[in-house]
Each structure stands twice: as structure tokens, then as C-alpha cells.
Amino acid sequence: MEEFHCMNHPDRAAVHQCTRCGKPLCDECYNPEMQTCRAYCNNPATASTVEPQQPQPKNTFWQIVVALLAIVGALALLLAAICGAMIYSY
């Protein structure tokens, strides 16, 4: 299992996550009242400049390929079942 490290202290393990920007934090960098970073999101001067992390866009090409392979596999299985039933019925 991968261990996450604090964004400000790479030698420390992260035990919290900022609710605004999602960055991993140690106990020293975490503000429990606001559940945010002490350095960035908790400070009104810098809070507006911190952008929340956006999820990575999904590659639709691979989603289409996987869906087509699943459909082809299901049709092949259906065809095998029909052919098998026809062979054993005669």
C-alpha cells in the first residue's frame, strides 16, 4: 500500500486531507476546526488562489473499445450456446 506524504513536509506521513484542495497533510499542517491546510486554504489571502483539484478526464477511446469487446464477447457466448443446443438436440 502506498504511503502518502505531507505536501509541505515530504519526510512526514500524511494523516489528513484538506477538504478544499484535497492535498495530503500532516498534523502540523492540518487545521482541525476548518478541516483545511493551515498554509493555503485557511489563509484568506491565499484561499482564493488555490484551485481545487479536478478529476482526470477519462479517455473515451478506451471506454468504447472495452464496451465493444464486451458486446462481441457476449454475442460469441450466445452464438456458442445456440450452436451447442442445436448440435445436441439432433
Order of alpha helices (4+ residues) and beta strands (2+ residues): beta-beta-beta-beta-alpha-alpha
